[in-house]
Amino acid sequence: MEYKKGDRVKHPSKEDWGLGEVLENSNGATVRVFFVGAGEKTLSLQYVQPIKVEGNEANNAVLDNLKISKSSSGIKYQSLPQSIQFFLEEFPEGFYGEKFKEHERDYKEKAHALARDLLGKEAFFGLLESEDYSEIVKRALKVANATNLIFPNEKMSLKDGLQASEAQKKFSKSLYSLLYGEEELEKRFADFAKVLEYIDAAKWTTASYFLFIIHPDKYMFVKPTITQYSSELCGYEVNYKPQLNWLTYKSVLGFSEYIRSEISELKPRDMIDVQSFMWCIAPGTYGGV
């Protein structure tokens, strides 16, 4: 049987390998396939004839966004069941245990409560109406300082960039729009990114932090190294570029939703749990992989 690049297949006997994608046209003797449950495999067609899969059965978030290029990081693919096992070795009681609560959950929940208090929609709108941009900036910086998620030097860049009144005005309006605007997220994110560029604070941590800490039910925080490592570990292409751009953020949101779905047995409450899971499984964080 011939196999073409992009064909979705299953191994006839190794069910735990899950769905696979043919990486290049078969040469008659072998075929290279990336399996979601096992990573990249070269199969001898003399002994194995993968079963072609079509329609809804062929849908898979990782294969639709597959990243198989080798990188200098040397990170090897790890299936989600393996990652879950690694996470549970670090946090045996999962997301609801005392260790997770103490190390990962509590301080982010407190920051979320603070953010909702200081930058909630009604309070924020009132400050905008009265043009009290300096107060908005003061509150935003307090929320940024409530966690260690944004790097200290990037917090300083944000603070330094918001000294001038015009910068405060632009930042306040774009942040409100980002958090509560009715336009498509793509435009709101792009507008906020432009303001961060204007004040020389265009970093992924700053660009994604406020959405994450105000709306952790929907939006993910982007810490570049962790995001790249965890996505590479999962074979998921997030189209990362250091410059702020919509494609990367959209891809990260898709990756986050994929992780949230795949670890549903652990009952993640929101993106705070998902972000902590990504942090834990990424090499070099809780001991590495």
C-alpha positions in Angstrom: 0.0 0.0 0.0 1.2 3.5 -0.8 1.2 6.2 1.9 1.4 9.9 1.1 2.6 12.8 3.2 -0.2 14.0 5.3 -2.1 10.8 5.4 -3.6 10.0 8.8 -3.1 6.5 10.0 -3.3 4.1 12.9 -1.0 1.2 13.8 -2.9 -2.1 13.3 -1.8 -3.5 16.7 -0.4 -0.7 18.9 -3.6 1.1 19.9 -1.8 3.2 22.6 0.2 4.9 19.8 -3.0 6.7 18.8 -3.5 8.6 15.6 -0.5 9.2 13.3 0.4 11.4 10.4 2.7 10.3 7.5 5.7 12.6 7.4 6.8 11.9 3.8 5.7 9.7 0.9 6.5 6.1 1.5 9.4 4.6 -0.5 7.8 1.1 -0.8 9.9 -0.4 2.0 9.4 2.0 4.9 7.1 4.8 6.0 7.8 7.6 8.6 4.9 8.3 10.8 4.4 10.7 13.8 2.1 9.1 16.3 0.5 11.2 19.0 1.0 8.6 21.6 4.6 7.5 20.6 6.3 10.2 18.6 8.1 9.6 15.3 8.5 6.0 14.1 9.8 4.4 10.9 7.8 1.4 10.0 8.8 -1.5 7.8 6.0 -2.0 5.3 7.1 -5.7 5.0 5.8 -6.3 8.5 3.3 -3.5 9.2 0.6 -1.9 7.1 -0.8 1.2 8.9 -4.5 1.6 8.6 -5.6 4.8 6.8 -8.1 7.0 8.8 -10.4 9.6 7.3 -13.2 11.9 8.3 -13.8 13.0 11.9 -11.7 10.1 13.1 -8.7 11.8 11.5 -9.0 15.0 13.4 -6.4 15.8 16.0 -5.2 19.1 17.4 -1.5 18.1 17.6 -1.4 16.7 14.1 -3.2 19.7 12.8 -0.4 21.9 14.3 2.4 19.4 14.2 6.0 20.5 15.0 8.6 17.9 14.1 11.6 20.1 13.2 14.6 19.5 15.3 15.7 22.4 17.5 18.8 23.3 19.4 17.0 22.7 22.6 17.3 18.9 22.2 13.8 18.4 23.6 12.2 15.1 22.7 8.6 14.5 22.2 6.6 13.3 25.2 3.0 12.1 25.0 0.4 13.7 27.2 0.0 10.5 29.4 3.7 10.7 30.1 3.5 14.4 30.9 0.6 13.7 33.2 2.6 11.1 35.0 5.5 13.5 35.4 3.2 16.2 36.8 1.7 13.7 39.3 5.2 12.7 40.5 5.7 16.3 41.4 2.2 17.0 42.7 0.7 13.6 43.7 -2.6 15.1 44.7 -2.8 17.0 41.4 -4.4 20.4 41.1 -6.3 20.1 44.4 -3.5 19.1 46.7 -1.9 21.3 49.4 1.5 21.3 47.6 0.0 22.6 44.4 -2.1 25.1 46.3 0.9 26.4 48.2 3.4 26.5 45.3 1.3 27.3 42.3 -2.3 28.3 43.0 -2.7 30.6 46.0 -0.6 33.6 44.9 -2.1 33.6 41.4 -5.6 33.5 42.9 -4.8 36.4 45.2 -3.4 38.4 42.2 -6.6 37.6 40.2 -8.8 38.9 43.1 -6.6 42.0 43.3 -6.8 42.6 39.6 -10.6 42.2 39.6 -10.8 44.7 42.5 -8.5 47.3 41.0 -9.1 46.8 37.3 -12.7 45.4 37.2 -14.8 46.6 34.3 -16.9 49.0 36.3 -14.1 50.6 38.3 -11.8 50.7 35.2 -14.5 52.4 33.1 -15.1 55.0 35.8 -11.5 55.9 35.9 -11.4 56.2 32.1 -14.5 58.5 32.2 -12.8 60.8 34.7 -9.6 60.6 32.6 -7.6 59.5 35.7 -5.0 57.7 33.7 -2.3 58.0 36.3 -4.5 56.1 38.7 -5.1 53.4 36.1 -1.4 53.0 35.6 -0.7 52.9 39.3 -3.3 50.1 39.6 -1.9 48.2 36.6 1.6 48.3 38.0 0.3 47.1 41.4 -1.4 44.1 39.6 1.8 43.4 37.6 3.9 43.4 40.9 1.4 41.0 42.6 3.2 38.0 41.1 6.6 37.0 39.8 5.3 36.1 36.4 6.6 39.2 34.6 10.4 39.4 34.8 11.7 42.2 37.1 13.5 44.0 34.3 10.3 43.9 32.2 8.2 45.3 35.1 10.8 48.1 35.2 10.5 48.7 31.5 6.7 49.0 31.8 7.0 51.4 34.7 9.6 53.6 33.0 7.6 53.7 29.8 4.5 54.9 31.6 6.0 58.1 33.1 4.6 60.5 30.4 1.0 61.5 30.5 0.4 60.6 26.8 1.8 57.1 27.4 -0.5 56.7 30.4 -3.5 57.7 28.3 -2.6 55.4 25.4 -1.9 52.5 27.8 -5.1 52.9 29.8 -7.4 53.0 26.8 -5.7 50.1 25.0 -5.7 48.0 28.2 -9.4 48.6 28.8 -10.1 47.6 25.2 -8.0 44.5 25.5 -9.8 43.4 28.7 -13.3 44.4 28.0 -13.7 45.6 24.4 -16.3 44.2 22.0 -14.0 44.0 18.9 -12.3 40.8 17.9 -9.5 39.8 20.2 -7.0 39.9 17.3 -7.5 43.7 16.9 -7.6 44.4 20.6 -4.3 42.4 21.1 -2.7 44.1 18.2 -3.6 47.6 19.4 -2.3 46.8 22.9 0.9 45.4 21.4 1.4 48.7 19.5 1.1 50.7 22.7 3.7 48.4 24.4 6.0 49.0 21.5 5.4 52.8 21.8 6.5 52.7 25.4 9.3 50.3 24.8 7.8 47.5 26.9 6.8 45.1 24.1 7.4 41.7 25.9 5.3 38.6 25.8 5.0 38.5 29.5 3.6 42.0 29.7 1.4 41.6 26.6 -0.3 38.4 27.9 -0.3 39.0 31.7 -3.4 41.2 32.2 -5.7 39.0 30.1 -4.5 36.0 32.0 -4.8 37.4 35.5 -8.2 39.1 34.8 -9.7 36.3 32.7 -7.9 33.1 33.7 -10.9 31.1 32.5 -10.0 31.9 28.9 -6.6 33.3 28.3 -3.1 32.0 28.7 0.1 33.8 30.0 3.1 33.6 27.7 6.5 33.1 29.3 8.6 32.5 26.1 11.0 29.8 27.2 8.3 27.7 29.1 5.8 28.1 26.3 8.3 27.0 23.6 9.6 24.1 25.7 6.2 22.7 26.7 4.8 23.1 23.2 7.9 21.4 21.7 7.6 18.6 24.2 4.0 18.0 23.0 4.9 18.4 19.3 2.6 21.4 18.9 3.6 24.3 16.7 2.9 27.6 18.4 4.7 29.7 15.7 6.8 31.5 18.3 8.5 34.8 17.4 10.0 37.2 20.0 8.2 40.1 18.4 4.6 40.5 19.6 2.2 39.1 16.9 -1.3 37.7 16.7 -0.4 34.4 15.1 1.8 33.3 18.0 -0.8 34.3 20.6 -3.6 32.7 18.7 -1.5 29.5 18.5 -0.7 29.6 22.2 -4.4 29.9 23.0 -5.0 26.9 20.8 -2.3 24.9 22.5 -3.6 25.8 25.9 -7.1 24.6 25.0 -5.6 21.4 23.7 -3.7 20.8 26.9 -6.8 21.7 29.0 -8.8 19.1 27.0 -6.2 16.4 27.2 -5.6 16.7 30.9 -9.4 16.8 31.7 -9.0 13.8 34.0 -7.1 16.0 36.3 -10.0 18.5 36.3 -8.1 21.8 35.7 -10.2 24.7 36.9 -8.8 27.3 34.5 -5.7 28.5 32.7 -3.9 29.0 36.0 -3.9 25.2 36.4 -3.0 24.7 32.7 -0.1 27.2 32.9 1.2 25.5 36.0 1.0 22.1 34.3 3.0 23.5 31.3 5.6 25.0 33.7 6.0 21.7 35.5 6.5 19.5 32.4 8.8 21.9 30.6 12.5 20.9 31.0 14.5 22.8 33.6 11.7 23.9 35.8 10.7 21.3 38.4 13.8 19.2 37.7 13.3 18.8 34.0 12.6 16.0 31.7 
